Amino acid sequence: MNTKNLVLMALLVGVGAALYVVTPGMVNGMKPDFMLTMMFIGILLFPTVKETFLLSLVTGVLSGLFTTFPAGLVPNIIDKAVTGFVFLIALLVLKKLVNNFVVSAGLVGLGTILSGTVFLAVALFVFNANVGATFTVLFVGVVLPAVAFNVIAFIIIYPIVTKLVKRSKFNTAISM
């Protein structure tokens, strides 16, 4: 791994953590996970297994540490690992189309739905988290708004990051 790439990934995760911490909770304290958006941007920039593993692990641990959801650490780690690698596989399968910004934004939306579903399933059914709300209520009240927030954040942040990356001579997969 290149040091420049590690620094950029750390910056993405740091920005995601800052956004995650300052975002207010919605239903039962759950909030949109902007770290997920930054993880997706990192995977789009560095679509390799090593970088995806690192981004997924760090994002999952930090999301878990900052979560207000009861027993949310392990579900966050599991959800980011699953989501990161499914996103990478989808990215590699759709390689020719992913250069299209709209397809990338769609993948971010689908990745957010997958992430929320995995998180809620693990938290509610495996860890039996007592939050006083059902899967459906949390999915509709938190996951679906998070999809909108993450896609909007991606649409705003990704072009800025790609321009900075092109200027800084990073070794990424960007060809936009």
N, C-alpha and C positions, 0 to 999 in steps of 0.2 A: 504494500500500500504506500502511496505517495504521501508525504507529509502535507503538501498543499491540499490534497483531497481530504485528509483527516481534519485539517483546520476548517475547511469549508463545511464538512459534515458536522463538526462541533459547533460552528456558528449557526447552522440551520437548527440543530437540536436546542441550542441556547435560546434562539429567537422563539422557537416553538414552546419552550418551557416558560419563557416570560409571558407569552400570550396566554398560555394555559393557566398560569397563576392569577393573572389579572381578570380573566373572564369570570363573570358571576355565574352561579349555579342556576339550573333551570328546574327540573323536577327532582325532588329528593336530593338536592345538592349536586346532581350530575351536571356536567357542563360539556360543551363541544370541545373536542380534543384537537387543538391546533398543532400539537406535536405530531399528530398523525399526518397533517398536511405537509409539514416539514420533512417527515420521514418519506413520504411519497416523492417530494421534490428531490431529496437525496438519492432515492432509488432511480429516479429518471435521469439524474446526472451521472450516477455511478452504478449501472445495472450489472453488478457482479454478485456472486454468492457471498464473498467476504464482506463487501461493503453493506449488503442487505442484512447479513447477520449482525454486524456491528450496529447499524442504525436501528434495527428492530430491538436488539437487546437494550441498548442505551435508552431508546425512546420508551420501551416498556417499563424499565426500572424507574425512570424519572416520572412517567405518568402515574405509575403505581405509588410512588412516594408522595406525589402532590394531590392524589385523588381525595375527594371528600366522600366517595362511595364506601360503605362498610365492606371490609375485607377485599379491597380493590387491588392490592399489590399483585398477587399471583394472577388474577384474571387479566390485568393489564399486560403482564409479561407474556402470557399465553396468546392473548389477542394480537399483540403487535408482532409476535413471531409468525403466527399463522397468516396474518394479513400481509406482512412484508413479503413473505415468500410466494404467496398467491399473487400478489401484485407484480412481483418480479417475473413469475412464470407468464402471467398475462401480457406483461410488457415484452417479453422475449417472443411470445407467440404472435403478437400483433406488431412486431418490430417495424414493419413498413408503414403501418397506419399511425403509430404513436408519434411520428414526427408531426402529425396533425394536432394542433393545439386543442381542438374540440374533442378529439378522441382521448387525449391525455386528461382533460378535465372530466370526461365521462368515467375514465378509469378511477380517478380520484373519488368521484361520487360513489361508484360501485365498491371501491375499497373501503370507504367510510361505512357503507351499509354492512359489509362483511365484518369490519372491525367491531361495530356496535352489536351486531348479532352474536359474534363469538364472545365478546366481553359479557353481555347480559346472560348468555347461556351458561358460561362458566361460573359467573358470580351467583346467579339465582339457582341453578340446578345442581352444580357440583359443590359449591361452597355454601349453598342454602342461605345466602345473605338475606337478612330480614330488613327490607326497606319499606314495607307497607305499600308496595305497588306491584302490579303484575308486569310480566314481560311486555305485553301489548302496550300498556300505559307508558312504560319507560321507552319502548321503541318509538312510539308515535310522539311522545313528549320530548325526547332527547335525541334519539338517533336521526330521525328525519330532519329536524332543524339543524343538527350537526352536519348533515350532508350539504345542506344549503350554505352554511357558514364555511365549510371546508372548500367547497367548489369556488365560492366567491373569493376566499382568501387565496386559493391557488391561482385564480384568474388574475388577481392583483400582484401576487408575489413572484410567481414563476417567470414572467417576462423580465422583471427587475433582476432576478438572480441570473437568468441566462445571459443578459447583457453584461453583468459584472463578471461572470465566468469567462465569457469570450474575451473581454478586455484583459483579464488576469492570466491568460494562457494556462488554464487548468486542463488536465487531461480527462475530459468527460465525453459522454456519448451525445452531447448536444450537436444537432445539425440543423437547427431551426434558423 
